[in-house]
């Protein structure tokens, strides 16, 4: 395909994915697209729709897939920056995949390929050789397959979740830093105390809501509570509401509401902050035609919450869903214990290899969670058994497939970034 043809393709995919939203809030998308223009990796992060168009088009490949492994619960946007810490429902700090807004059911290799290409982009940005990038992707593939095989065989070889007990080096440091976070410090940053009670503080990007909106959000909140495990009644009292705007590169133009709740005691250090945000159709869903999948979800908020519960063992106990003005919403806690891996601090090949190997194990555990042994019946077979079976012992071929894709699509994404910048700077993105 010529550059002109590829530019037209990029434009068509972006307009199909974002066109209506761009018309509603062009300023938000100008900000989003300027962030995407900053680097090839930023462009890759924000253009999942283009990736999936390629997975079913120019880069379509049936290798290491069969009927069952095309129906695995997948993250949907598995790139190197979608990992971080959280406190699970058992009170254990875990480093794992996060941000499940794009999760769906589809071919498991799409997750692996999206991650592998992101590794190639990070490696290129750090001036690593092709040989070094090959080594990183190879390490990811080996770690993924080793952990998944150990889970399938049920022995003691599986390393398990990435926690303070099972990590070393960079990831252990991230978990240690997250451990220093406290609920009080989050509340002090986000709220003020007035008349002996907490209220949201005034800050850029957040403002109070009117009475009509407040009533609608409160009604949606009551519906959300029905999607949760049992929670103490004292935690149902909302102290304050606020509207957030401009949250995240993937949420351009969408409102998000914060709610400040009474904690499990009346002491002010136990208060909880929740967010309620509009859920969107995941990019991958446009390229999955299985009606068993699309018909499973009541709305996009239900899809996002159920996907996260399926993919993340011991998920946030506040995770739930509701509707607001007929539109699906995701609700979860603004966690005091979240910390992201800063790839700017990971530069040497040996450090990169260690981290990426750990992430391979995390992805294996994610793919193994949502299957016939979970509480979700959309995927009714053992995913780890199915994936191990379809690879069939061909670790060499499986690894070569991911390495080849990482180099090829990394180069494609770097070229696409420049084409996108030219489209944007020359006014060819409609309405912007």
N, C-alpha and C positions, 0 to 999 in steps of 0.2 A: 504494500500500500504506500502511495506517495505521501509526503508530508501534508499536502493539501487534503488528501483523502482522509488521513488520520485526524487532522484538525477538524474536519467536518464531522467525523465520527465522535470525537470528544465533545464537540458542541452539541450534537444530537443527544448523547447520553446525559450530559449535564442538564440540558433543558427538559428532557423527559423526567429526570429525577427531581429537579429543583424548580422547574418553571413556575408552577403555581405559587410556591412559597416566595420565589424571587419577586413576583408581582405584588404580593402582600407586604413585603418588607425589603425593598431593594437596598436600603442602607445596611441592614444586617448582613445581607449577602455580599455587599461590597467589602465589609469587614472580614467575612469568612474567606472570600476569595483572595484578599490581600494576604491573609495568613497562609493560605495554600500556596501563594506565589513565592513565599519566602525561601523555600527549598524543595528539592525533589521529594524528600520524606514528608514534609508538610502537605504537599500536593497528594501524595499517595494516601496519607491518612484521611484526607477529605474527599477522596474520589473512589470509594468502595464500589459505587455503581459501575464505574468504568472497568474495574477489576472483574466484576462478575459478568459484565458484557463480554469481556475477553475470555472468561472461563467457559462460556457457552458459544464463543465465536472463534477468534483467531488462535486462542490458546487452548481450545477444547481438547481433552485427553481422557481416555477411559482407563488408563493404566492404574492398576491396583484398586479397582472398583468393581463391585457387583451390585445386585439388586438391594441387598441389605445395607451395604456400606454407603449407598447413596442416600440412606435415610437415617443418618446419625445426627443427634442434636449437636449443632455446631455454634461456635461463638459468633461467627459472621463478620467480625472485623479484627481478626487476630494478628495484630502487628506488634512490634517490639515495645511500644509505649503503653499498651493496654494491660499492664501488670502493676500490681501494687499490694499494699498490706490492708488487711481488715481484721477486725476482731470477730471470730465466728460465734455461733450461738452457744458454744461450749466454753466461751471465755478464753480461747486460745488465739494468739496472734498468728496469722497465716500470711505468707506471701503467695499470691496466686493471680490468676487472670481476673481482670475487673472490666467494668463497662460492658454490660450485656444488652445494650440498646439494639444491636443488630442481630441478636441471636435468632436462630431458626433451625429447621431440620433440613439437612442436605448432605452432599458428599463430604466425608471427613477430610479428604485430601485438600479441599478448598481452604480449610483452616491452615493446614500445614504449608500450602503454597503461599498463602498470603503472608504468613510469618516468615517463611524463608526469603521471600523477595524483600521484606522489610530489613532482614539481616544484611542482605546484599547492599541495600541503600545506606544503612548505617556504616557498614564496612567501607564503602566507597567514600562516604563523607569523612571518614577518619583516615583516608589515604592508605587503606590496606590493599595489598596485592590481591589479584584474583585467586591466587593459591591460598592466601590466608582466609579469604571469604569462603572458599571451598571447604577449608578445615572447620570453620564455624558452623556452616550448614550441615556438614557431615556429623559434627558433634551433636547438633540438635536432633538429627534423624536417629542416630544411635541411641541417644538418651530416651527419646520418645518410644522407640521400639522396645528397648530393654525394659523400661518401666511398664509398658502396656503388656508385654509378654509375661512379666513377673506377676502382674495383677491377674492375668488370665489363668496362669498356672496355680495361683493361690498359695504360693510358697512364701518364704521369708525374704526373697530377693528384692521385693518392691521397697523403695526408699520411703514412700509415703509423702504426706503433705510437707510443704516447705515452712518449717517453723524454727523457733530459736534453737530447738534441739537437733534439727536435721540439716541446718545450713551452716556455711562458713563464709568467710570473705565478704564480698560486697553485699550479698543479700542478707547475711547475718547482721551486717551493719545497718541496713535499712530497717530491719525488724527491731533492732535495738533502739534506733531513733524513734520509731513509731511507739515503742514502749514508754518513751519519755513523755508522750502526749497525754493530756488529761482532759476530761470533760469540762473541768472548771476553766481551763485555758481557752477552750473553744467557746464556751459561753461568754467569757469575759471579752473575747474578740468580737463576738456577734451580737451581744446584747448589752443593755444598761439596766441598772436597778433603779426603779422609780417607785416611791411609796411602798418600799419593802417587797417589791416583786420585780421580776425580770420583764423587759420589753425589748423588742428588736431595736438595735441601734441604727441611726441614720447613716447610710453609707452609699457610695456610688454604685449604681446598678440595682439598688433595692429601694422600694418605696411602699408606703402604706396603701391599703386597698379600700375602696368605698364600701358602704354598707351592703349594697346589692351583691357585689362580688363576694364579699365576706360570707353572706348567707349561702351563696351557691357553693363556695369552697367548703363551708362547714357541712353542708348536706352531702357533698362528695366524700368528705372525711368520714362521716357516719357510715356510708356505704363501704368505704375502704376497711373499716374495722371488722366487717363481716368476713373479710378475706384473710384475717390474721389468726394465728394461734391465740389462746386465751391470754389476755393482758389485764393487769390489775386495774380496777375501775378508776383509781386516782390518776392513772396515766391517760385517761380519755379527755381531760380538761385542757382546752386550748387557751393559752394565755394571750397569744398575739398572732397576727397574720402579717405577711408582707409579700410583695410581688418582686421577683427577680427577673432581670433581663440580661441578655448577652452572655448566657452561661454556656460555654463550650463551643468548639469549632463545629460540632455536629448538630447543634441545637439552634442554629441561626434563626432569629425571628420568632422563636417559640417562647411563650410565657412559662415561668416556673414559680410556684408559690411555696413560701416557707411557712411552717407552723411551729410555734413554740409551745411545747406541752409540759404540763406538770409531770415531774419524774415519779419514780416509785415511792418517794417520800415527799413531804412538803419542804424539805431542805432545798435551798436554791441551787446547790451544786449538782442535783440529780435531774435537772430539767433536760428535755430532749428536743432537738431540732429535727423536723422532718421536711423533706421536699416533696412536692407534687408537681410532676412535669408531664406535658403532653407527649405521648409515645407516638412514634412515626412508623410507617411501613418500612421494614428493613430492606436495604438495597438488594440483598440476595433473594428476597421473596419474589421479585419480578422475574427471576430466572429459574424458579422452582414451580413446576406445573402440577405437583401432586396435590389433589384436592383433599386427601386425608390430612394433610398438614394445614392447608389454609382454612379448612372447615373446623379445625380443632379449637381455635381461639375465638373468644367472644368479641374481643377488640384488641387493639395494639398494646394497651396497658396490661391486659391479661397475658398476652403473648410474652411481653418483656419480663414480667414477674415470674411466670411459670418457667420460662427459659432459664432465668437465673437460678431459680430453685432446683431445676433439673441439672444444671451444669456445675453448681457450686455447693458442695457438701456443707451442711451447717450454715446456710445462708443467713443474712441479717434477719433477726426475728421481727423487725419492723417492715420487712419487704411485703408489699401488697399492691393492690390495684383498685381503680375505681373509674367512674366517668364524670366528666365535668362538661356541662352543656352538650351532652351526647358524644363527647370525644374521649377515648380511652386515655387514662393517666396511670403513670407509674408513681408509687409512693415508697419512700425508703428513708432511713435515717441519714442525716449529715453526720458522718462518723467522726468522732474525735481521734480515731486511731489509724486514719489512712495516711499512707506515705508512699510516694511513687519512686521508682528507680530513676535516678538522673543519669542518663547515658553519657552526659558530658563528663561524668566522673569515672567512666569505664573506658579506658583507651588502649591498654596494652592487650595484645592478642591472648595472652594466658588468662587475664581477668575476663575478657570477653568470652572466651571459651568456657570458663567455669560458670558464668552467669547463664549463657545460652543453653548449656547442658542442663542446668537446673530448670530453666523454662521449658525445655523439652519434656522433662518429667512432669511438670505442672500441667502441661497440655494433655499428656497421656492420662493423668488422673481425671482431668475435666471430661475427656471423651468417654472415660469408663464409668462415670457417675450416673449418667442419665440413660438407664436401660431397663431391662426387665426386673431388676432388683430395686428400682426406685419406686416412688409413689406416683410416677407419671406413666401412663399407658400408651403414649404416642409412639414410643420406640419400645417394642415388646420383645426384644432379644438382647443377648449379652453383646454389647458393642465391642468390648475388648476381645472377646472370642472371635467375633466376625471380622474385625480389622486384622488381627493376627492371622486368621485363616486366609484372608484374601491376599495378604502379603506372601503367605506360603513359604516362609523361610528365605525368601529372596531379599535379604537385607541389602545386598550389594546393589541390586537393581532399584530397590526402593530409594536408597540413598542417592544413587545417580540421578533418578528422576527429580528429586527435590533440589539437588545441586544444579542440574541443568536448568531447571525452571528459575531458580533464584538468580542466576546470571542473566538469563534471557529476559526475564521480566524486570529485573533491576535496571537493565539497559533501556528497556521499553519505557519504564516509568520516568527515567531521567530525560529521555527525549520528549515524552508527553508533557513533562513539566514545562519545558521551554515552549512547546506548542501552546499550552494553556496560557502561559504568561503573554505570549503574542496575541492570543485571542482577547485576553482581558485588556491589555494596554491599548489595543487598537479598537476598542469599543464594539467587539463582535458578540459579546454576551448580552442578550436582549434585556433592556430595561435598566442596565447598570452603567 
